[in-house]
Amino acid sequence: MSKQKYRSEIGIILDILNLLESSGQNGVIVSAISRTANVSNNSVNQRCQKLVKGGFITHERNSKNCKYTITEKGIEFAVILRQFAYTARLLDIRY
């Protein structure tokens, strides 16, 4: 049996940014991010808080849930991360 390759934090963050970028300005709730990125809600919350602090995403809380939306800075960061991921795959480096 071969050993499963796990995603790094960079890979998970890239999945989150890609989802938020594809959703436009509508925003995405934590549970939808969790399902798409295939990580727990707690893990999504932790990573999203880092991205909010960095100015890459914003959040809006209402009485039911919290929606995250990507910023212009986040879109630029996602482009850079995708370039990095592409290069890492070419070199067979786990990211």
C-alpha distances in whole Angstrom, upper triangle without the diagonal:
4,7,9,12,15,19,21,25,26,24,25,28,28,27,30,32,31,32,35,36,36,38,41,43,42,40,37,37,34,32,32,30,28,27,27,25,23,24,26,30,30,28,30,33,32,31,34,37,36,36,39,41,40,42,39,39,42,42,44,45,46,47,44,41,40,40,39,40,39,42,43,42,38,38,39,36,34,35,34,31,30,31,29,26,27,27,24,22,24,24,20,21,19,22
4,6,9,12,16,18,22,23,21,22,25,25,24,27,30,29,29,33,34,33,35,38,41,40,38,35,35,32,31,30,29,26,25,25,23,21,22,24,28,29,26,28,31,30,29,32,34,33,33,37,38,37,39,36,37,39,40,42,43,45,46,42,40,39,38,36,37,36,39,40,39,35,35,36,33,31,32,31,27,27,28,26,22,23,24,21,19,21,20,16,17,15,18
4,6,9,13,15,19,20,18,19,23,23,22,25,27,27,28,31,32,32,34,36,39,38,36,33,32,30,29,28,26,24,23,23,21,19,19,22,25,26,23,25,28,27,26,29,31,30,30,34,35,34,36,33,34,37,37,40,40,42,43,40,37,36,36,34,35,34,37,38,36,33,33,34,31,28,30,29,25,25,26,24,21,22,22,19,18,20,19,15,15,13,16
4,6,10,13,16,17,15,16,19,19,18,21,24,23,24,27,28,28,30,33,35,35,32,29,29,26,25,25,23,20,20,19,17,15,16,18,22,22,20,21,25,24,23,25,28,27,27,31,32,31,33,30,30,33,33,36,36,39,40,37,34,32,32,30,31,31,33,34,33,30,30,31,28,25,27,26,23,22,24,22,18,20,21,17,16,19,18,14,14,11,14
4,7,9,13,14,12,13,16,16,16,19,21,20,22,24,26,26,28,30,33,33,30,27,27,25,24,24,21,19,19,18,15,14,15,18,21,21,18,20,23,22,20,23,26,24,24,28,29,28,30,27,28,31,31,34,35,37,38,36,32,31,30,28,29,28,30,31,30,26,27,27,24,22,23,23,19,19,20,18,15,17,17,14,13,16,15,12,11,8,10
4,6,10,11,9,10,13,14,13,16,18,18,19,22,23,24,26,28,30,30,27,24,24,21,21,21,18,16,17,16,13,12,12,14,18,18,15,16,19,18,16,20,22,21,21,24,25,25,27,24,25,27,28,31,31,34,35,32,29,28,27,25,26,25,28,29,27,24,25,25,22,20,22,21,17,18,20,17,14,17,18,14,14,17,17,14,12,8,9
4,7,8,5,7,10,10,10,13,15,15,16,19,20,21,23,25,27,27,24,22,22,19,19,19,16,14,15,14,10,10,10,14,16,16,13,14,17,16,14,17,19,18,18,21,22,21,23,20,21,24,25,28,29,31,33,30,27,25,24,22,23,21,24,25,23,20,21,22,18,16,18,18,14,14,16,14,11,14,16,12,12,16,16,13,11,7,6
4,5,5,7,9,10,11,13,14,16,17,19,20,22,23,25,27,27,24,22,22,19,20,20,17,16,17,16,12,13,12,14,17,16,12,13,16,14,12,15,17,15,16,19,20,19,21,19,20,23,24,27,28,31,33,30,27,25,24,21,22,21,23,24,22,19,20,20,17,15,18,16,13,14,16,13,11,15,15,12,13,17,16,14,11,7,5
4,5,5,6,8,10,11,12,14,15,17,18,20,21,23,24,25,22,20,20,17,18,18,15,14,16,15,11,13,11,13,15,14,10,11,13,11,8,12,13,11,12,16,16,15,18,15,16,19,20,24,25,28,30,28,24,22,21,18,19,18,20,21,19,16,18,18,15,14,16,15,12,14,16,13,12,16,17,14,16,19,19,17,14,11,8
4,5,5,6,9,10,10,12,14,15,16,18,20,21,23,24,21,20,20,18,20,19,15,15,17,16,12,14,13,16,17,17,13,13,15,13,10,12,14,12,12,15,16,14,16,14,15,19,20,24,25,29,31,29,25,22,21,18,18,16,18,19,16,14,15,15,11,10,13,11,8,10,12,10,9,13,14,12,13,16,16,15,12,10,6
4,5,5,6,9,10,10,12,14,15,17,19,20,23,23,20,19,19,17,18,17,14,14,15,13,9,11,11,15,16,17,13,12,16,15,11,13,16,14,14,17,19,17,19,16,17,20,21,24,26,29,31,29,25,23,21,18,19,17,19,20,18,15,15,16,13,11,13,13,9,9,12,10,8,11,13,11,12,15,16,14,12,9,6
4,5,5,6,9,10,11,13,14,16,17,19,21,21,18,16,16,14,15,14,10,10,12,10,7,9,8,11,13,13,9,9,12,11,8,11,14,12,12,15,17,16,17,14,15,18,18,21,23,25,27,25,21,19,18,15,16,15,18,19,18,14,15,17,14,12,15,15,11,12,15,14,11,15,17,15,15,19,19,18,15,12,9
4,5,5,6,9,10,11,12,14,15,17,18,19,16,14,15,13,15,14,11,11,14,12,9,12,11,13,13,14,10,9,11,11,7,8,11,10,8,12,14,12,14,11,11,14,16,19,21,24,26,24,20,18,16,13,14,12,14,16,14,11,12,14,10,9,12,12,9,11,14,13,12,15,17,15,16,20,20,19,17,14,11
4,5,5,6,9,10,10,12,14,16,18,19,16,15,17,15,17,15,12,13,14,12,9,12,13,16,16,17,14,12,15,14,11,11,14,13,11,14,16,14,15,12,12,16,17,21,23,26,28,26,22,20,18,14,14,12,14,15,14,10,11,12,9,6,9,10,7,7,11,10,9,12,14,13,14,17,18,18,16,13,10
4,6,5,6,9,10,11,12,15,17,17,15,13,14,13,14,12,9,10,11,8,6,9,10,13,14,16,13,11,14,14,11,12,15,14,13,16,18,17,17,14,13,16,17,20,22,24,27,24,21,18,16,14,14,12,15,17,16,12,12,14,12,9,12,13,10,10,14,13,11,14,16,15,15,19,20,19,17,15,12
4,5,5,6,9,10,11,13,14,15,12,10,11,10,12,10,7,9,10,8,6,10,10,12,12,14,11,8,11,12,9,8,12,12,10,12,15,14,14,11,10,13,13,16,18,21,23,21,17,15,13,10,10,9,13,15,14,11,11,14,12,9,13,14,12,12,16,16,14,17,19,18,19,22,23,22,20,18,15
4,5,5,6,9,10,11,13,14,11,11,13,13,15,13,10,12,14,11,10,14,14,16,16,17,14,11,13,14,11,9,13,12,9,12,14,13,12,9,8,12,13,16,19,22,24,23,19,16,13,10,9,7,10,11,11,7,8,10,9,6,10,11,9,10,14,14,13,16,18,18,19,21,23,22,21,18,15
4,6,5,6,9,10,13,14,12,12,14,14,16,13,10,13,14,10,10,13,15,17,17,19,17,14,16,17,14,13,16,16,13,15,18,16,16,12,12,15,16,19,21,23,26,24,21,18,15,12,11,9,12,13,13,10,9,11,10,7,9,12,10,9,13,14,12,14,17,17,17,20,22,21,20,18,15
4,5,5,6,9,11,11,10,8,11,11,12,9,7,10,11,8,8,12,13,16,15,17,16,12,15,16,14,12,16,16,14,15,19,18,17,13,12,14,14,17,19,21,23,21,18,15,12,10,10,9,13,14,15,12,11,14,14,10,13,16,14,13,17,18,16,18,21,21,20,23,25,24,23,21,18
4,5,5,7,8,9,7,7,10,11,13,10,8,12,13,11,11,15,15,17,16,18,16,12,14,16,13,11,14,15,12,13,16,15,14,10,8,10,11,13,16,18,21,19,16,13,10,7,6,6,9,11,13,9,9,13,12,10,13,15,14,14,18,19,18,20,23,23,23,26,27,27,25,23,20
4,5,6,8,10,9,10,13,15,17,14,12,15,16,13,13,17,18,20,19,21,19,16,17,19,16,14,17,17,13,14,18,16,14,11,10,12,14,16,19,21,24,23,19,17,13,10,8,6,9,10,11,8,7,10,11,8,10,14,13,12,16,17,17,18,21,22,22,24,26,26,25,23,20
4,6,9,10,10,10,14,15,16,13,12,15,15,12,13,17,18,21,20,22,21,17,19,21,18,16,20,20,17,18,21,20,18,15,13,15,16,18,20,22,25,23,20,18,14,12,10,9,12,13,15,12,10,14,14,11,13,16,15,14,17,19,18,19,22,23,22,25,27,27,26,24,21
4,7,6,6,7,11,13,14,11,11,14,14,12,14,17,19,20,19,21,20,16,18,20,18,15,19,20,17,17,21,20,18,15,12,13,14,15,17,19,21,20,17,15,11,10,8,9,12,14,16,13,12,16,16,14,16,19,18,17,21,22,21,22,26,26,26,28,31,30,29,27,24
4,6,7,9,13,15,17,14,14,18,18,16,17,20,21,23,21,23,22,19,20,22,19,16,19,20,17,16,20,19,16,14,12,12,13,14,17,19,22,21,18,16,12,10,7,8,10,11,14,12,10,14,15,14,15,18,18,18,21,23,22,23,26,27,27,29,32,31,30,29,26
4,5,9,12,15,17,15,15,18,19,18,19,22,23,23,21,23,23,19,19,21,19,16,18,20,16,15,19,18,15,13,11,10,11,12,15,16,20,19,16,14,10,9,6,8,9,11,14,13,12,16,17,16,18,21,21,21,23,25,25,26,29,30,30,32,35,34,33,31,28
4,7,10,13,15,13,13,17,17,16,18,21,21,22,20,22,22,18,18,21,20,16,19,20,18,17,20,20,18,16,13,12,11,11,13,14,17,16,14,12,8,9,7,10,12,14,17,15,15,19,19,18,20,23,23,22,26,27,26,28,31,31,31,34,36,35,34,32,29
4,7,10,12,10,10,14,15,14,15,18,18,19,16,18,18,14,15,17,16,13,15,17,14,13,17,18,15,13,10,9,8,9,11,12,15,14,11,9,5,5,5,8,11,14,16,13,14,18,18,16,19,22,21,21,24,25,24,26,29,29,29,32,34,33,32,29,26
4,7,8,7,7,10,11,11,12,15,15,15,13,15,15,12,12,15,14,11,14,16,14,14,18,18,17,14,11,11,9,10,11,13,15,13,10,8,5,5,7,10,13,16,18,15,15,19,18,16,19,22,20,20,24,25,23,25,29,28,28,31,33,32,30,27,24
4,6,6,6,9,10,11,12,14,14,13,10,13,14,10,10,14,14,11,13,16,15,14,18,19,18,16,13,12,9,10,10,11,13,10,7,6,4,6,9,12,16,19,20,17,18,22,21,19,22,24,22,23,27,27,25,28,31,30,30,33,34,33,31,28,25
4,5,5,6,9,10,10,12,10,9,6,9,10,7,7,11,11,9,11,14,14,14,17,18,18,16,13,13,10,11,11,13,14,11,8,7,7,8,11,13,17,20,20,17,19,22,20,19,22,24,21,22,26,26,24,27,29,28,28,32,33,31,29,26,23
4,5,5,6,9,10,10,10,9,6,10,11,9,10,13,14,12,15,17,17,17,20,22,21,19,16,16,14,15,14,15,15,12,9,10,10,11,14,16,20,23,24,20,21,25,23,21,24,26,23,24,27,27,25,28,30,29,29,32,33,31,30,26,24
4,5,5,6,8,10,10,11,9,13,13,10,12,15,14,13,16,18,17,18,21,22,21,18,16,16,14,15,15,16,17,14,11,11,10,10,13,15,18,21,22,19,19,23,21,19,22,24,22,21,25,25,23,25,28,27,27,30,32,30,28,25,23
4,6,5,6,8,8,9,8,11,10,7,10,12,11,10,13,15,14,15,18,19,18,15,13,14,13,15,15,17,19,16,13,11,10,9,11,13,16,19,19,16,17,20,18,16,19,21,18,18,22,22,20,22,25,24,24,27,29,27,25,22,20
4,6,5,6,5,6,5,9,8,6,9,12,11,11,14,16,15,17,19,20,20,18,16,17,15,17,17,19,20,17,14,13,12,12,15,16,19,22,22,19,20,22,20,18,21,23,20,20,24,23,21,23,26,24,24,28,29,26,25,21,19
4,6,5,7,8,9,12,12,10,13,15,15,14,18,19,18,20,23,23,23,21,19,20,18,20,19,21,21,18,15,15,14,14,17,18,22,24,24,21,21,24,22,20,22,24,21,21,24,24,21,24,27,25,24,28,29,27,25,22,20
4,5,8,10,11,14,13,11,14,16,14,14,18,19,17,19,22,22,22,19,17,19,18,20,20,22,23,20,17,16,15,14,15,16,19,22,22,18,18,21,20,16,19,21,18,17,21,21,18,20,23,22,21,25,26,24,23,20,18
4,6,9,10,12,10,8,12,13,11,12,16,16,15,17,20,20,20,17,16,18,18,20,21,23,24,21,18,17,15,14,15,15,19,21,21,17,17,20,18,15,18,19,16,15,19,19,16,18,21,19,19,22,24,22,20,17,15
4,7,9,12,10,9,13,14,13,14,18,18,18,20,23,23,23,21,19,21,20,22,22,24,25,22,19,18,18,17,19,19,22,25,24,20,21,23,21,18,21,22,19,18,22,21,18,21,23,21,20,24,25,22,21,17,16
4,7,8,6,7,10,11,11,12,15,16,16,18,20,21,22,20,18,20,19,21,21,23,24,21,18,17,17,16,18,19,22,25,24,20,21,24,21,19,22,22,19,19,23,22,19,22,24,22,21,25,26,23,21,18,16
4,5,5,6,9,10,11,12,14,16,17,18,20,21,22,21,19,20,18,20,19,21,21,19,16,15,16,16,19,20,23,26,25,22,23,26,23,21,25,25,22,23,26,25,22,25,28,25,25,29,29,27,25,21,19
4,5,5,6,9,10,10,12,14,15,16,18,20,21,19,17,17,15,17,16,17,18,15,12,12,13,13,16,18,21,25,24,21,23,25,23,21,25,25,22,23,27,26,24,27,29,27,27,31,32,29,27,24,21
4,5,5,6,9,10,11,13,14,15,17,19,20,19,17,17,16,17,16,19,19,17,14,13,15,15,18,19,22,25,24,21,23,26,23,22,26,26,23,24,28,26,24,28,30,27,28,32,32,30,27,23,21
4,5,5,6,8,10,11,12,14,16,17,19,17,16,17,16,18,18,21,22,19,16,15,15,14,17,18,21,23,22,19,21,23,20,19,23,23,19,21,24,22,21,24,26,24,24,28,28,26,23,20,17
4,5,5,6,8,10,10,12,14,15,16,14,13,14,13,15,15,18,19,17,14,12,12,11,14,14,17,20,19,16,18,20,18,17,20,21,18,19,23,21,20,23,25,23,24,28,28,26,24,20,18
4,6,5,6,9,10,10,12,14,15,14,12,12,11,13,13,16,17,15,12,10,11,10,13,15,17,20,19,17,19,21,19,18,22,22,20,22,25,24,23,26,28,26,27,31,31,29,27,23,20
4,6,5,7,9,10,11,13,15,14,13,14,13,16,16,19,20,19,16,13,14,13,15,16,18,21,19,16,19,21,18,18,22,21,19,21,24,22,22,25,27,25,26,29,29,28,25,22,19
4,5,5,6,9,10,11,13,11,11,12,13,16,17,20,22,20,17,14,14,12,14,13,15,18,16,13,16,18,15,14,18,18,15,17,20,19,18,22,23,21,23,26,26,25,22,19,16
4,5,5,6,9,10,10,9,8,9,9,12,13,17,19,18,14,11,10,8,10,10,13,16,14,12,14,16,14,14,18,18,16,18,21,20,20,23,25,23,25,28,28,27,25,22,18
4,5,5,6,9,10,10,9,9,9,12,13,17,19,18,15,12,12,10,12,13,14,17,15,13,17,18,16,16,20,20,18,21,23,22,22,26,27,26,27,31,31,30,27,24,21
4,5,5,6,9,9,9,11,12,15,17,20,23,22,18,15,15,12,14,13,14,16,14,12,15,16,13,14,18,17,16,19,21,19,20,23,24,23,25,28,28,27,24,22,18
4,5,5,6,5,6,8,10,14,16,19,22,22,18,14,13,10,11,9,10,13,10,8,12,13,10,11,15,15,13,16,19,18,18,21,23,22,24,27,27,27,24,21,18
4,5,5,6,5,6,7,11,13,17,20,20,16,12,12,9,10,9,9,13,11,10,13,15,13,14,17,18,17,19,22,21,22,25,26,26,27,30,31,30,28,25,22
4,5,8,8,9,11,14,16,20,22,22,19,16,15,13,13,12,12,14,12,11,15,16,14,16,19,18,18,21,23,22,23,26,27,26,28,31,31,31,28,26,22
4,6,8,10,12,16,18,22,25,25,21,18,17,14,13,11,10,12,9,9,13,13,10,13,16,15,15,18,20,19,20,23,24,23,26,28,28,29,26,24,20
4,6,7,10,14,17,20,23,24,20,17,15,12,11,9,7,9,7,7,11,11,10,13,15,15,16,18,20,20,21,24,25,25,27,30,30,30,28,26,22
4,7,10,14,17,20,24,23,20,16,14,10,9,6,5,7,5,4,8,9,7,9,12,13,12,15,17,17,18,21,22,22,24,27,27,28,25,23,20
4,7,10,13,17,20,20,16,12,10,7,5,4,5,9,8,6,9,11,10,11,14,15,15,17,19,20,20,23,25,24,26,29,30,29,27,25,21
4,7,10,14,17,17,14,10,8,6,5,6,7,11,11,10,12,15,14,15,18,19,19,20,23,24,24,26,28,28,30,32,33,33,31,28,25
4,7,10,13,13,10,6,5,4,6,9,10,14,14,13,15,18,17,17,21,22,21,23,26,26,26,29,31,30,31,34,35,35,32,30,26
4,7,10,11,8,6,5,7,8,12,13,17,17,16,18,21,21,21,24,26,25,26,29,30,29,32,34,34,35,38,39,38,36,33,30
4,7,8,6,4,6,9,11,15,16,20,21,19,22,24,24,24,27,28,27,29,32,32,31,34,37,36,37,40,41,40,37,35,31
4,6,6,6,8,12,14,18,19,23,24,22,24,28,27,27,30,32,30,32,35,35,34,37,40,39,39,43,44,43,40,38,34
4,6,8,11,15,17,21,23,27,28,26,28,31,30,30,33,35,33,34,38,38,37,40,42,41,42,45,46,45,43,39,36
4,7,10,14,17,20,23,26,27,25,27,30,29,28,32,33,32,33,36,36,35,38,40,39,39,43,44,42,40,37,34
4,7,10,13,17,19,23,24,22,23,27,26,25,28,30,28,29,33,33,31,34,37,36,36,39,40,39,37,33,31
4,7,10,13,16,20,20,18,20,23,22,21,25,26,25,26,29,29,28,31,34,33,33,37,38,36,34,31,28
4,7,10,13,17,18,15,17,20,20,19,22,24,22,23,27,27,26,29,31,31,31,34,36,35,33,30,27
4,7,10,13,14,12,13,17,16,15,18,20,19,20,23,24,23,26,28,28,28,31,33,32,30,27,24
4,7,10,11,9,10,14,14,13,16,18,18,18,22,22,22,24,27,27,28,30,32,31,30,27,24
4,7,8,6,7,10,10,10,12,15,14,15,18,19,19,21,24,24,25,28,29,29,27,25,22
4,5,5,6,9,10,10,13,14,15,16,19,20,21,22,24,25,26,29,30,30,28,27,23
4,5,5,6,9,10,11,13,14,15,17,19,20,21,23,24,26,28,29,30,28,27,24
4,5,5,6,9,10,11,12,14,16,17,18,20,22,22,24,26,27,28,26,25,21
4,5,5,6,9,10,10,12,14,15,16,18,20,20,22,24,25,26,24,22,19
4,5,5,6,9,10,11,13,14,15,17,19,20,21,23,25,25,24,23,19
4,5,5,7,9,10,11,13,14,16,17,19,20,22,23,24,23,22,19
4,5,5,6,9,10,11,12,14,15,16,18,20,21,22,20,19,15
4,5,5,6,9,10,10,12,14,15,16,18,20,20,19,18,14
4,5,5,6,9,10,11,13,14,15,17,19,20,19,18,15
4,5,5,6,9,10,11,12,14,16,17,18,16,16,13
4,5,5,6,9,10,10,12,14,15,16,14,13,10
4,5,5,6,9,10,10,12,14,15,14,13,11
4,5,5,6,9,10,11,13,14,13,14,12
4,5,5,6,9,10,11,12,10,11,9
4,5,5,6,9,10,10,9,9,7
4,5,5,6,9,10,10,11,10
4,5,5,6,9,8,11,10
4,5,5,6,5,7,7
4,5,5,6,7,8
4,5,8,10,11
4,5,9,11
4,7,9
4,6
4
